[in-house]
């Protein structure tokens, strides 16, 4: 289907053949009608009239067939956005759950661009920062970082929510200032998975790469016996600006190259 609808010449030939069929069909009908209506048995349609009808029929058939090919191509283009084209296999090596508690956070406006792989739109091969800007390290411990992505079906467009919840185990003035700065900001986060895949191809995920993450929660209970009074923070995509994809995978060539990218992002 894809090759057929993408071949302009083939569509044109198809339209011309359909037009010819229309011409022959209507030409025969008109000739028969004139013969029946003629007072002299054996009379046939005027050659001029038959030629005119054939021409009109051919033009009509050509337009109809060409319009059909356009409709078919539009339908194929729409469907092509939602077609799977490869197997999903089972990893016999096993999947390791969880993420590292430490992650990296940047102001969305400081991310100049995210370059995607030409072969896989879910893989980011490079993140370019605005000059003198960088990602910052947000420290954590054990299970203090909880990233999440959720498919959100819509009336017209299906999207994704990206969300990260983390704890800040620092209540000194400097940490409080950064929490205040998060209140109205928009952010992009890089999270490290415990399951790193083959040569690091599953190690890093990007949350909020397209639309960014907004702060929706900051709370602290000093008497909390579980987190000992740490700040709980949640950053999430806004309802009016959800992401078009799940979290992107940050990876280029191999683990060494990818680690070099991440190290560079932490340097202004």
ZINOR-V686834 format. One record per pair of residues at least 4 apart in sequence whose ideal C-beta (glycine too) atoms are under 7 Angstrom apart, sorted by the first residue. I is the first residue (numbers start at 1). J is the second residue. D is the distance in Angstrom with one decimal. If there is no record, write none. Layout:
i={I;I}
j={J;J}
d={D;D}
This chain:
i={1;1;2;2;2;3;4;5;5;5;7;8;9;10;11;11;12;13;14;14;14;15;15;15;15;15;16;16;17;18;18;18;19;19;19;19;19;19;20;20;21;21;22;22;22;22;22;23;23;23;23;23;24;25;26;26;26;27;27;27;27;27;28;29;30;30;30;30;31;31;31;31;32;33;34;34;34;35;35;35;38;45;45;46;47;48;49;50;51;52;53;54;55;56;57;58;59;60;61;62;63;64;65;66;67;68;69;70;71;72;73;74;75;76;79;91;95;96;96;97;98;99;99;99;99;99;99;100;100;101;101;101;101;101;102;102;102;102;103;103;103;103;103;103;104;104;104;104;104;104;104;105;105;105;105;105;106;106;106;106;106;106;106;107;107;108;108;108;108;108;109;110;110;110;111;111;111;112;112;112;113;114;114;114;114;115;115;115;116;116;116;116;117;117;122;122;122;123;123;124;124;124;124;124;125;126;126;127;127;127;129;129;129;132;133;134;134;134;134;135;135;135;137;138;140;140;140;140;141;144;144;145;145;145;146;147;147;147;148;149;149;149;149;149;150;150;151;151;152;152;152;152;152;153;154;154;159;159;159;160;160;160;160;161;161;161;162;162;162;162;162;162;162;163;163;164;164;164;164;164;165;165;166;167;167;167;167;168;168;168;168;168;169;170;171;171;171;173;175;176;177;178;179;179;179;181;182;182;183;185;186;186;186;187;187;187;187;188;188;188;188;189;189;189;189;190;190;190;190;191;191;192;192;193;193;193;195;196;196;196;197;197;197;199;199;200;200;200;200;201;202;203;204;204;204;204;205;205;205;206;206;206;207;207;208;208;208;209;210;210;211;211;211;211;213;213;213;214;214;214;215;215;216;216;217;217;217;218;218;219;220;220;220;221;222;224;224;237;237;237;250;250;251;252;252;252;253;254;255;256;257;258;259;260;261;262}
j={5;76;6;76;80;7;10;72;73;76;11;12;13;14;15;69;16;17;18;65;69;19;62;65;66;69;20;62;21;22;61;65;23;58;59;61;62;65;24;58;25;61;26;57;58;60;61;27;54;57;58;61;28;29;30;53;57;31;50;53;54;57;32;33;34;45;50;53;35;44;45;50;36;37;38;44;45;43;44;45;43;49;50;50;51;52;53;54;55;56;57;58;59;60;61;62;63;64;65;66;67;68;69;70;71;72;73;74;75;76;77;78;79;80;83;95;195;194;195;194;194;145;147;191;192;193;194;192;194;140;141;142;144;145;137;138;139;140;138;145;189;190;191;192;135;136;137;189;190;265;266;135;136;138;187;189;110;111;134;135;136;187;188;185;187;186;187;188;208;212;186;129;130;133;127;129;188;128;129;130;128;124;127;209;248;124;125;126;121;123;124;125;123;125;245;248;249;249;251;206;209;248;249;250;252;252;261;250;261;265;133;134;265;268;268;265;266;267;268;190;265;266;266;166;144;145;166;167;169;166;167;164;166;191;165;164;191;207;163;160;161;162;246;247;160;161;158;160;158;159;160;161;242;158;158;159;242;243;244;242;243;245;246;236;237;242;207;208;213;236;237;243;247;234;236;189;191;207;213;235;232;234;233;227;230;231;232;175;179;230;231;233;230;175;175;176;229;177;179;180;181;182;218;231;233;185;215;233;215;215;212;213;214;208;212;213;235;206;208;209;212;207;208;213;235;204;206;250;262;205;207;203;204;202;203;205;202;200;202;203;201;202;203;254;255;251;254;255;258;251;249;258;249;250;258;262;247;248;249;247;248;250;213;247;212;213;237;248;243;244;237;241;242;243;235;236;237;235;236;238;233;235;234;236;232;233;234;231;233;232;229;231;232;229;229;228;229;241;242;243;258;261;258;257;258;261;257;258;259;260;261;262;263;264;265;266}
d={6.2;5.5;6.1;6.4;6.6;6.4;6.4;5.9;4.3;4.8;6.6;6.5;6.6;6.4;6.4;4.3;6.5;6.4;6.5;6.3;6.5;6.3;5.2;3.8;4.3;6.3;6.5;6.2;6.6;6.6;5.1;3.6;6.4;4.4;7.0;3.4;3.6;6.2;6.4;6.3;6.2;6.5;6.2;4.7;6.5;5.9;2.9;5.8;4.4;4.1;4.0;6.4;6.4;6.7;6.3;5.9;4.0;6.3;5.6;5.5;4.5;6.4;6.3;6.3;6.3;5.7;6.5;4.7;6.4;5.8;4.0;5.8;6.5;6.3;6.2;6.8;4.0;6.0;5.5;7.0;3.6;5.4;4.6;6.5;6.1;6.4;6.3;6.2;6.4;6.4;6.0;6.1;6.5;6.3;6.1;6.2;6.4;6.2;6.0;6.1;6.2;6.4;6.6;6.6;6.5;6.2;6.3;6.5;6.4;6.3;6.3;6.5;6.3;6.1;6.4;6.2;5.4;4.5;4.0;6.6;4.5;5.6;6.0;5.4;6.2;5.6;6.2;4.2;6.8;3.3;5.2;6.2;4.9;5.0;6.3;6.9;5.6;5.7;5.5;5.8;5.8;6.4;4.8;6.8;4.1;6.8;5.9;6.7;4.3;6.8;6.8;6.4;5.5;5.3;5.5;5.2;5.3;5.9;6.8;4.3;6.8;6.6;5.3;6.1;6.2;4.3;5.7;5.1;6.7;3.7;7.0;5.9;5.0;3.6;6.4;6.3;5.3;4.5;5.9;5.0;4.7;5.0;5.4;5.4;7.0;6.7;5.5;4.3;5.4;6.6;5.9;7.0;4.1;5.3;6.5;6.1;5.9;5.1;5.6;5.9;6.9;4.6;6.8;5.1;4.3;6.6;6.7;7.0;6.9;6.0;4.7;6.2;6.5;5.1;6.6;6.4;6.0;6.1;4.7;6.4;4.5;5.6;6.8;6.4;3.7;5.0;5.9;6.5;6.7;5.9;4.2;6.8;4.8;7.0;4.4;4.6;4.9;6.0;4.6;5.6;6.7;5.4;5.1;5.4;6.7;4.5;6.9;5.8;7.0;5.1;6.3;5.6;6.1;5.2;5.6;6.1;3.8;6.3;6.1;6.2;4.6;6.3;5.6;6.5;5.3;5.9;4.4;5.3;6.3;7.0;4.9;5.3;6.1;6.6;4.2;5.5;6.9;5.6;6.8;5.3;6.9;4.5;5.7;5.6;4.3;6.7;5.7;5.9;6.7;5.9;4.1;6.2;4.7;3.9;6.4;6.8;6.9;6.4;6.5;6.5;6.6;6.6;6.0;6.2;7.0;6.2;4.9;6.8;5.6;6.8;3.9;6.9;6.0;6.0;6.0;4.7;5.8;6.6;4.7;5.8;6.1;4.4;6.0;6.4;7.0;5.6;5.8;6.3;6.9;5.0;6.2;6.1;5.8;5.9;6.0;6.3;5.7;5.5;5.7;4.3;4.3;2.8;6.7;4.9;5.0;6.7;6.6;3.1;5.2;4.9;6.9;6.7;7.0;4.0;6.8;6.6;4.2;7.0;6.1;5.7;4.3;5.5;6.3;5.1;4.7;3.8;6.4;5.0;5.1;6.0;5.6;4.2;6.6;5.5;3.8;6.1;6.2;6.6;6.3;5.0;6.9;5.6;5.3;5.0;6.7;6.4;3.8;6.4;5.3;5.1;6.3;4.7;7.0;6.8;4.2;6.7;5.9;6.4;5.0;5.5;6.6;6.9;5.3;4.9;5.6;6.3;4.2;7.0;6.1;6.6;6.8;6.7;6.2;6.3;6.6;6.9}
